[in-house]
């Protein structure tokens, strides 16, 4: 393995370890993710969370302790931490998965929590959402229940571009409950179809008619345009 490959592999492993540590320790803060950028002046760590105040702490005490841990345990050089909310927490799969898991731990019924999450995510403009809750839900025998709204894509390029997936775990006395959330964010999907309004159709016909006057179009197309225009006027 070349030196460059070893360097990138080492950086990826380090980022995965930091991400796992932050997810475990800032579960209550609704941790979403972190970007780590290393430069000659040190390491910039930008943390995204639903409730940044829980990571910053009173007068910055928590974030200062986190800087010491990142420096001593993870060997990050001069870590500088900034914390903020994601652009839209309601469309962040990790935040929603942690929120569902916390609600289940507090005693809320899993079906009620799942349906509330579906409504909340879809009301914020998601194309689709799927929530899977598995474990010892109502008896000693483990099973899973899946709740879905809208369109959820599992394959293709749209998965890389629009789909966000996350897994969380709720710790209960009877065992671990797994929560998986898949969110399809707003965007143009392969099967997207939009029906044009009558005004748009008339404008398109008018533009074709102007082109027909300027250029010689096939007679069949001219007759089709005239029929459509006569139907619209009628």
ChimeraX commands (.cxc) that place a marker at each C-alpha (Angstrom):
marker #1 position 0.00,0.00,0.00 radius 0.5
marker #1 position 1.38,3.38,-1.00 radius 0.5
marker #1 position 2.00,6.21,1.43 radius 0.5
marker #1 position -0.88,8.27,0.00 radius 0.5
marker #1 position -3.37,5.42,0.41 radius 0.5
marker #1 position -2.23,4.89,4.00 radius 0.5
marker #1 position -2.71,8.59,4.73 radius 0.5
marker #1 position -6.29,8.66,3.40 radius 0.5
marker #1 position -7.11,5.40,5.17 radius 0.5
marker #1 position -5.77,6.76,8.45 radius 0.5
marker #1 position -7.82,9.97,8.09 radius 0.5
marker #1 position -11.00,8.02,7.33 radius 0.5
marker #1 position -10.55,5.75,10.35 radius 0.5
marker #1 position -9.89,8.78,12.56 radius 0.5
marker #1 position -13.06,10.54,11.34 radius 0.5
marker #1 position -15.10,7.39,11.94 radius 0.5
marker #1 position -13.79,7.11,15.51 radius 0.5
marker #1 position -14.51,10.76,16.27 radius 0.5
marker #1 position -18.00,10.46,14.77 radius 0.5
marker #1 position -18.77,7.37,16.86 radius 0.5
marker #1 position -17.51,9.06,20.04 radius 0.5
marker #1 position -19.62,12.18,19.43 radius 0.5
marker #1 position -22.72,10.12,18.58 radius 0.5
marker #1 position -22.45,8.13,21.82 radius 0.5
marker #1 position -21.73,11.07,24.11 radius 0.5
marker #1 position -24.07,13.68,22.58 radius 0.5
marker #1 position -27.03,11.42,21.95 radius 0.5
marker #1 position -29.32,13.72,23.97 radius 0.5
marker #1 position -28.17,16.76,21.99 radius 0.5
marker #1 position -29.43,15.24,18.73 radius 0.5
marker #1 position -25.98,14.86,17.19 radius 0.5
marker #1 position -26.11,14.89,13.38 radius 0.5
marker #1 position -22.53,14.73,12.15 radius 0.5
marker #1 position -19.14,16.43,12.09 radius 0.5
marker #1 position -16.75,17.74,9.45 radius 0.5
marker #1 position -13.05,17.53,10.24 radius 0.5
marker #1 position -10.63,19.64,8.20 radius 0.5
marker #1 position -6.91,19.44,8.92 radius 0.5
marker #1 position -4.58,22.27,7.94 radius 0.5
marker #1 position -1.18,23.62,8.84 radius 0.5
marker #1 position -2.66,25.79,11.61 radius 0.5
marker #1 position -4.53,22.94,13.32 radius 0.5
marker #1 position -7.75,20.98,12.98 radius 0.5
marker #1 position -11.14,22.51,12.37 radius 0.5
marker #1 position -14.04,20.45,13.74 radius 0.5
marker #1 position -17.54,21.60,12.84 radius 0.5
marker #1 position -20.27,19.73,14.73 radius 0.5
marker #1 position -23.93,19.73,13.70 radius 0.5
marker #1 position -26.57,19.01,16.34 radius 0.5
marker #1 position -30.24,19.63,17.00 radius 0.5
marker #1 position -29.44,21.35,20.32 radius 0.5
marker #1 position -25.99,22.95,20.10 radius 0.5
marker #1 position -26.26,24.39,23.63 radius 0.5
marker #1 position -25.87,20.90,25.13 radius 0.5
marker #1 position -22.55,20.46,23.32 radius 0.5
marker #1 position -21.26,23.95,24.09 radius 0.5
marker #1 position -22.17,23.72,27.77 radius 0.5
marker #1 position -22.39,26.45,30.36 radius 0.5
marker #1 position -19.91,29.18,29.42 radius 0.5
marker #1 position -18.29,26.78,26.96 radius 0.5
marker #1 position -17.16,24.28,29.61 radius 0.5
marker #1 position -18.32,21.18,27.69 radius 0.5
marker #1 position -16.75,22.22,24.40 radius 0.5
marker #1 position -13.43,22.97,26.16 radius 0.5
marker #1 position -13.40,19.47,27.67 radius 0.5
marker #1 position -14.19,18.09,24.22 radius 0.5
marker #1 position -11.20,19.98,22.79 radius 0.5
marker #1 position -8.91,18.35,25.35 radius 0.5
marker #1 position -10.31,14.88,24.55 radius 0.5
marker #1 position -9.90,15.37,20.81 radius 0.5
marker #1 position -6.33,16.52,21.36 radius 0.5
marker #1 position -5.18,13.85,23.85 radius 0.5
marker #1 position -7.26,10.77,22.94 radius 0.5
marker #1 position -7.65,11.23,19.17 radius 0.5
marker #1 position -4.37,13.08,18.64 radius 0.5
marker #1 position -5.90,16.00,16.74 radius 0.5
marker #1 position -3.54,18.95,16.48 radius 0.5
marker #1 position -4.92,22.17,18.02 radius 0.5
marker #1 position -8.64,21.33,17.53 radius 0.5
marker #1 position -10.93,24.32,17.04 radius 0.5
marker #1 position -14.60,23.38,17.53 radius 0.5
marker #1 position -17.67,25.15,16.21 radius 0.5
marker #1 position -21.22,23.90,16.82 radius 0.5
marker #1 position -24.38,24.76,14.87 radius 0.5
marker #1 position -27.73,23.37,13.78 radius 0.5
marker #1 position -28.23,21.72,10.37 radius 0.5
marker #1 position -30.11,23.74,7.76 radius 0.5
marker #1 position -33.28,21.67,8.26 radius 0.5
marker #1 position -33.19,19.34,11.29 radius 0.5
marker #1 position -36.56,17.86,10.34 radius 0.5
marker #1 position -35.00,16.36,7.18 radius 0.5
marker #1 position -31.91,15.01,8.93 radius 0.5
marker #1 position -32.22,11.24,9.30 radius 0.5
marker #1 position -29.80,10.97,12.22 radius 0.5
marker #1 position -31.54,13.65,14.24 radius 0.5
marker #1 position -34.92,12.06,13.62 radius 0.5
marker #1 position -33.65,8.57,14.49 radius 0.5
marker #1 position -32.17,9.82,17.78 radius 0.5
marker #1 position -35.39,11.72,18.53 radius 0.5
marker #1 position -37.51,8.59,18.00 radius 0.5
marker #1 position -35.15,6.50,20.15 radius 0.5
marker #1 position -35.24,9.05,22.98 radius 0.5
marker #1 position -39.05,9.16,22.88 radius 0.5
marker #1 position -39.25,5.36,23.12 radius 0.5
marker #1 position -36.84,5.39,26.08 radius 0.5
marker #1 position -39.12,7.90,27.83 radius 0.5
marker #1 position -42.06,5.52,27.61 radius 0.5
marker #1 position -43.98,6.73,24.55 radius 0.5
marker #1 position -45.57,4.02,22.42 radius 0.5
marker #1 position -43.43,3.23,19.39 radius 0.5
marker #1 position -46.33,3.42,16.90 radius 0.5
marker #1 position -47.37,6.85,18.13 radius 0.5
marker #1 position -43.81,8.10,17.91 radius 0.5
marker #1 position -43.32,6.66,14.41 radius 0.5
marker #1 position -46.50,8.17,12.96 radius 0.5
marker #1 position -45.71,11.55,14.54 radius 0.5
marker #1 position -42.26,11.45,12.91 radius 0.5
marker #1 position -43.77,10.56,9.53 radius 0.5
marker #1 position -46.15,13.53,9.65 radius 0.5
marker #1 position -43.46,15.93,10.83 radius 0.5
marker #1 position -40.95,14.92,8.16 radius 0.5
marker #1 position -43.47,14.91,5.30 radius 0.5
marker #1 position -44.84,18.32,6.37 radius 0.5
marker #1 position -41.32,19.73,5.97 radius 0.5
marker #1 position -41.19,18.86,2.28 radius 0.5
marker #1 position -39.71,15.36,2.16 radius 0.5
marker #1 position -40.43,13.28,-0.93 radius 0.5
marker #1 position -40.70,10.14,1.20 radius 0.5
marker #1 position -39.80,8.65,4.56 radius 0.5
marker #1 position -39.53,5.16,6.01 radius 0.5
marker #1 position -39.22,4.32,9.70 radius 0.5
marker #1 position -38.36,0.78,10.82 radius 0.5
marker #1 position -38.52,-0.14,14.52 radius 0.5
marker #1 position -37.27,-3.58,15.54 radius 0.5
marker #1 position -36.75,-5.53,18.76 radius 0.5
marker #1 position -38.94,-6.85,21.56 radius 0.5
marker #1 position -41.76,-4.43,20.85 radius 0.5
marker #1 position -44.79,-6.05,22.52 radius 0.5
marker #1 position -43.61,-9.50,23.62 radius 0.5
marker #1 position -40.48,-11.53,24.33 radius 0.5
marker #1 position -40.21,-12.42,20.67 radius 0.5
marker #1 position -38.29,-9.90,18.56 radius 0.5
marker #1 position -39.93,-8.54,15.42 radius 0.5
marker #1 position -40.04,-5.34,13.40 radius 0.5
marker #1 position -42.63,-2.88,12.16 radius 0.5
marker #1 position -42.16,-0.61,9.17 radius 0.5
marker #1 position -43.95,2.69,8.54 radius 0.5
marker #1 position -43.76,4.48,5.21 radius 0.5
marker #1 position -45.05,7.65,3.58 radius 0.5
marker #1 position -44.40,9.07,0.11 radius 0.5
marker #1 position -41.81,7.59,-2.22 radius 0.5
marker #1 position -38.73,5.86,-0.81 radius 0.5
marker #1 position -35.90,4.88,-3.15 radius 0.5
marker #1 position -33.58,1.98,-2.36 radius 0.5
marker #1 position -31.40,1.85,-5.50 radius 0.5
marker #1 position -30.05,4.06,-8.26 radius 0.5
marker #1 position -28.28,7.40,-8.44 radius 0.5
marker #1 position -31.11,9.12,-6.56 radius 0.5
marker #1 position -30.00,7.24,-3.41 radius 0.5
marker #1 position -26.59,8.94,-3.51 radius 0.5
marker #1 position -28.07,12.37,-4.23 radius 0.5
marker #1 position -31.26,12.66,-2.16 radius 0.5
marker #1 position -31.55,9.78,0.33 radius 0.5
marker #1 position -30.39,10.18,3.94 radius 0.5
marker #1 position -30.29,7.10,6.20 radius 0.5
marker #1 position -29.50,6.70,9.90 radius 0.5
marker #1 position -29.76,4.09,12.66 radius 0.5
marker #1 position -30.25,4.65,16.39 radius 0.5
marker #1 position -30.77,2.38,19.40 radius 0.5
marker #1 position -33.14,2.82,22.33 radius 0.5
marker #1 position -32.00,1.10,25.53 radius 0.5
marker #1 position -34.94,-0.35,27.46 radius 0.5
marker #1 position -35.06,-2.80,30.43 radius 0.5
marker #1 position -36.40,-5.56,28.15 radius 0.5
marker #1 position -33.66,-5.06,25.55 radius 0.5
marker #1 position -32.40,-2.88,22.72 radius 0.5
marker #1 position -34.88,-1.35,20.25 radius 0.5
marker #1 position -33.41,-0.51,16.85 radius 0.5
marker #1 position -34.62,2.50,14.88 radius 0.5
marker #1 position -33.85,3.04,11.20 radius 0.5
marker #1 position -34.92,6.22,9.40 radius 0.5
marker #1 position -34.70,6.77,5.64 radius 0.5
marker #1 position -35.57,10.23,4.30 radius 0.5
marker #1 position -35.81,11.20,0.65 radius 0.5
marker #1 position -35.04,14.91,0.58 radius 0.5
marker #1 position -36.70,17.37,-1.83 radius 0.5
marker #1 position -35.28,17.28,-5.33 radius 0.5
marker #1 position -35.88,16.15,-8.89 radius 0.5
marker #1 position -36.35,12.37,-8.92 radius 0.5
marker #1 position -36.16,10.15,-12.03 radius 0.5
marker #1 position -39.91,9.52,-12.06 radius 0.5
marker #1 position -40.87,13.15,-11.42 radius 0.5
marker #1 position -43.82,14.26,-13.58 radius 0.5
marker #1 position -45.35,17.73,-13.59 radius 0.5
marker #1 position -48.56,18.54,-15.48 radius 0.5
marker #1 position -48.33,21.92,-17.17 radius 0.5
marker #1 position -51.07,24.48,-16.63 radius 0.5
marker #1 position -53.31,25.61,-19.52 radius 0.5
marker #1 position -51.48,28.97,-19.55 radius 0.5
marker #1 position -48.13,27.23,-20.05 radius 0.5
marker #1 position -49.56,25.10,-22.87 radius 0.5
marker #1 position -51.02,28.17,-24.63 radius 0.5
marker #1 position -47.69,29.96,-24.30 radius 0.5
marker #1 position -45.88,26.97,-25.79 radius 0.5
marker #1 position -48.34,26.88,-28.71 radius 0.5
marker #1 position -47.89,30.60,-29.33 radius 0.5
marker #1 position -44.11,30.21,-29.42 radius 0.5
marker #1 position -44.44,27.35,-31.91 radius 0.5
marker #1 position -46.78,29.44,-34.02 radius 0.5
marker #1 position -44.24,32.27,-34.14 radius 0.5
marker #1 position -41.55,29.80,-35.19 radius 0.5
marker #1 position -43.91,28.42,-37.79 radius 0.5
marker #1 position -44.21,31.88,-39.33 radius 0.5
marker #1 position -40.44,32.30,-39.39 radius 0.5
marker #1 position -39.40,28.82,-40.45 radius 0.5
marker #1 position -40.91,26.16,-42.63 radius 0.5
marker #1 position -42.31,23.44,-40.41 radius 0.5
marker #1 position -43.75,20.12,-41.60 radius 0.5
marker #1 position -47.38,20.32,-42.66 radius 0.5
marker #1 position -48.44,17.68,-40.11 radius 0.5
marker #1 position -47.02,19.76,-37.25 radius 0.5
marker #1 position -48.71,22.91,-38.58 radius 0.5
marker #1 position -52.08,21.15,-38.69 radius 0.5
marker #1 position -51.58,19.77,-35.16 radius 0.5
marker #1 position -50.76,23.25,-33.79 radius 0.5
marker #1 position -53.81,24.76,-35.47 radius 0.5
marker #1 position -56.08,22.02,-34.08 radius 0.5
marker #1 position -54.76,22.49,-30.54 radius 0.5
marker #1 position -55.14,26.27,-30.79 radius 0.5
marker #1 position -58.69,26.00,-32.12 radius 0.5
marker #1 position -59.57,23.61,-29.29 radius 0.5
marker #1 position -58.15,26.03,-26.71 radius 0.5
marker #1 position -60.08,28.98,-28.13 radius 0.5
marker #1 position -63.27,26.94,-28.18 radius 0.5
marker link #1:1,2 radius 0.2
marker link #1:2,3 radius 0.2
marker link #1:3,4 radius 0.2
marker link #1:4,5 radius 0.2
marker link #1:5,6 radius 0.2
marker link #1:6,7 radius 0.2
marker link #1:7,8 radius 0.2
marker link #1:8,9 radius 0.2
marker link #1:9,10 radius 0.2
marker link #1:10,11 radius 0.2
marker link #1:11,12 radius 0.2
marker link #1:12,13 radius 0.2
marker link #1:13,14 radius 0.2
marker link #1:14,15 radius 0.2
marker link #1:15,16 radius 0.2
marker link #1:16,17 radius 0.2
marker link #1:17,18 radius 0.2
marker link #1:18,19 radius 0.2
marker link #1:19,20 radius 0.2
marker link #1:20,21 radius 0.2
marker link #1:21,22 radius 0.2
marker link #1:22,23 radius 0.2
marker link #1:23,24 radius 0.2
marker link #1:24,25 radius 0.2
marker link #1:25,26 radius 0.2
marker link #1:26,27 radius 0.2
marker link #1:27,28 radius 0.2
marker link #1:28,29 radius 0.2
marker link #1:29,30 radius 0.2
marker link #1:30,31 radius 0.2
marker link #1:31,32 radius 0.2
marker link #1:32,33 radius 0.2
marker link #1:33,34 radius 0.2
marker link #1:34,35 radius 0.2
marker link #1:35,36 radius 0.2
marker link #1:36,37 radius 0.2
marker link #1:37,38 radius 0.2
marker link #1:38,39 radius 0.2
marker link #1:39,40 radius 0.2
marker link #1:40,41 radius 0.2
marker link #1:41,42 radius 0.2
marker link #1:42,43 radius 0.2
marker link #1:43,44 radius 0.2
marker link #1:44,45 radius 0.2
marker link #1:45,46 radius 0.2
marker link #1:46,47 radius 0.2
marker link #1:47,48 radius 0.2
marker link #1:48,49 radius 0.2
marker link #1:49,50 radius 0.2
marker link #1:50,51 radius 0.2
marker link #1:51,52 radius 0.2
marker link #1:52,53 radius 0.2
marker link #1:53,54 radius 0.2
marker link #1:54,55 radius 0.2
marker link #1:55,56 radius 0.2
marker link #1:56,57 radius 0.2
marker link #1:57,58 radius 0.2
marker link #1:58,59 radius 0.2
marker link #1:59,60 radius 0.2
marker link #1:60,61 radius 0.2
marker link #1:61,62 radius 0.2
marker link #1:62,63 radius 0.2
marker link #1:63,64 radius 0.2
marker link #1:64,65 radius 0.2
marker link #1:65,66 radius 0.2
marker link #1:66,67 radius 0.2
marker link #1:67,68 radius 0.2
marker link #1:68,69 radius 0.2
marker link #1:69,70 radius 0.2
marker link #1:70,71 radius 0.2
marker link #1:71,72 radius 0.2
marker link #1:72,73 radius 0.2
marker link #1:73,74 radius 0.2
marker link #1:74,75 radius 0.2
marker link #1:75,76 radius 0.2
marker link #1:76,77 radius 0.2
marker link #1:77,78 radius 0.2
marker link #1:78,79 radius 0.2
marker link #1:79,80 radius 0.2
marker link #1:80,81 radius 0.2
marker link #1:81,82 radius 0.2
marker link #1:82,83 radius 0.2
marker link #1:83,84 radius 0.2
marker link #1:84,85 radius 0.2
marker link #1:85,86 radius 0.2
marker link #1:86,87 radius 0.2
marker link #1:87,88 radius 0.2
marker link #1:88,89 radius 0.2
marker link #1:89,90 radius 0.2
marker link #1:90,91 radius 0.2
marker link #1:91,92 radius 0.2
marker link #1:92,93 radius 0.2
marker link #1:93,94 radius 0.2
marker link #1:94,95 radius 0.2
marker link #1:95,96 radius 0.2
marker link #1:96,97 radius 0.2
marker link #1:97,98 radius 0.2
marker link #1:98,99 radius 0.2
marker link #1:99,100 radius 0.2
marker link #1:100,101 radius 0.2
marker link #1:101,102 radius 0.2
marker link #1:102,103 radius 0.2
marker link #1:103,104 radius 0.2
marker link #1:104,105 radius 0.2
marker link #1:105,106 radius 0.2
marker link #1:106,107 radius 0.2
marker link #1:107,108 radius 0.2
marker link #1:108,109 radius 0.2
marker link #1:109,110 radius 0.2
marker link #1:110,111 radius 0.2
marker link #1:111,112 radius 0.2
marker link #1:112,113 radius 0.2
marker link #1:113,114 radius 0.2
marker link #1:114,115 radius 0.2
marker link #1:115,116 radius 0.2
marker link #1:116,117 radius 0.2
marker link #1:117,118 radius 0.2
marker link #1:118,119 radius 0.2
marker link #1:119,120 radius 0.2
marker link #1:120,121 radius 0.2
marker link #1:121,122 radius 0.2
marker link #1:122,123 radius 0.2
marker link #1:123,124 radius 0.2
marker link #1:124,125 radius 0.2
marker link #1:125,126 radius 0.2
marker link #1:126,127 radius 0.2
marker link #1:127,128 radius 0.2
marker link #1:128,129 radius 0.2
marker link #1:129,130 radius 0.2
marker link #1:130,131 radius 0.2
marker link #1:131,132 radius 0.2
marker link #1:132,133 radius 0.2
marker link #1:133,134 radius 0.2
marker link #1:134,135 radius 0.2
marker link #1:135,136 radius 0.2
marker link #1:136,137 radius 0.2
marker link #1:137,138 radius 0.2
marker link #1:138,139 radius 0.2
marker link #1:139,140 radius 0.2
marker link #1:140,141 radius 0.2
marker link #1:141,142 radius 0.2
marker link #1:142,143 radius 0.2
marker link #1:143,144 radius 0.2
marker link #1:144,145 radius 0.2
marker link #1:145,146 radius 0.2
marker link #1:146,147 radius 0.2
marker link #1:147,148 radius 0.2
marker link #1:148,149 radius 0.2
marker link #1:149,150 radius 0.2
marker link #1:150,151 radius 0.2
marker link #1:151,152 radius 0.2
marker link #1:152,153 radius 0.2
marker link #1:153,154 radius 0.2
marker link #1:154,155 radius 0.2
marker link #1:155,156 radius 0.2
marker link #1:156,157 radius 0.2
marker link #1:157,158 radius 0.2
marker link #1:158,159 radius 0.2
marker link #1:159,160 radius 0.2
marker link #1:160,161 radius 0.2
marker link #1:161,162 radius 0.2
marker link #1:162,163 radius 0.2
marker link #1:163,164 radius 0.2
marker link #1:164,165 radius 0.2
marker link #1:165,166 radius 0.2
marker link #1:166,167 radius 0.2
marker link #1:167,168 radius 0.2
marker link #1:168,169 radius 0.2
marker link #1:169,170 radius 0.2
marker link #1:170,171 radius 0.2
marker link #1:171,172 radius 0.2
marker link #1:172,173 radius 0.2
marker link #1:173,174 radius 0.2
marker link #1:174,175 radius 0.2
marker link #1:175,176 radius 0.2
marker link #1:176,177 radius 0.2
marker link #1:177,178 radius 0.2
marker link #1:178,179 radius 0.2
marker link #1:179,180 radius 0.2
marker link #1:180,181 radius 0.2
marker link #1:181,182 radius 0.2
marker link #1:182,183 radius 0.2
marker link #1:183,184 radius 0.2
marker link #1:184,185 radius 0.2
marker link #1:185,186 radius 0.2
marker link #1:186,187 radius 0.2
marker link #1:187,188 radius 0.2
marker link #1:188,189 radius 0.2
marker link #1:189,190 radius 0.2
marker link #1:190,191 radius 0.2
marker link #1:191,192 radius 0.2
marker link #1:192,193 radius 0.2
marker link #1:193,194 radius 0.2
marker link #1:194,195 radius 0.2
marker link #1:195,196 radius 0.2
marker link #1:196,197 radius 0.2
marker link #1:197,198 radius 0.2
marker link #1:198,199 radius 0.2
marker link #1:199,200 radius 0.2
marker link #1:200,201 radius 0.2
marker link #1:201,202 radius 0.2
marker link #1:202,203 radius 0.2
marker link #1:203,204 radius 0.2
marker link #1:204,205 radius 0.2
marker link #1:205,206 radius 0.2
marker link #1:206,207 radius 0.2
marker link #1:207,208 radius 0.2
marker link #1:208,209 radius 0.2
marker link #1:209,210 radius 0.2
marker link #1:210,211 radius 0.2
marker link #1:211,212 radius 0.2
marker link #1:212,213 radius 0.2
marker link #1:213,214 radius 0.2
marker link #1:214,215 radius 0.2
marker link #1:215,216 radius 0.2
marker link #1:216,217 radius 0.2
marker link #1:217,218 radius 0.2
marker link #1:218,219 radius 0.2
marker link #1:219,220 radius 0.2
marker link #1:220,221 radius 0.2
marker link #1:221,222 radius 0.2
marker link #1:222,223 radius 0.2
marker link #1:223,224 radius 0.2
marker link #1:224,225 radius 0.2
marker link #1:225,226 radius 0.2
marker link #1:226,227 radius 0.2
marker link #1:227,228 radius 0.2
marker link #1:228,229 radius 0.2
marker link #1:229,230 radius 0.2
marker link #1:230,231 radius 0.2
marker link #1:231,232 radius 0.2
marker link #1:232,233 radius 0.2
marker link #1:233,234 radius 0.2
view
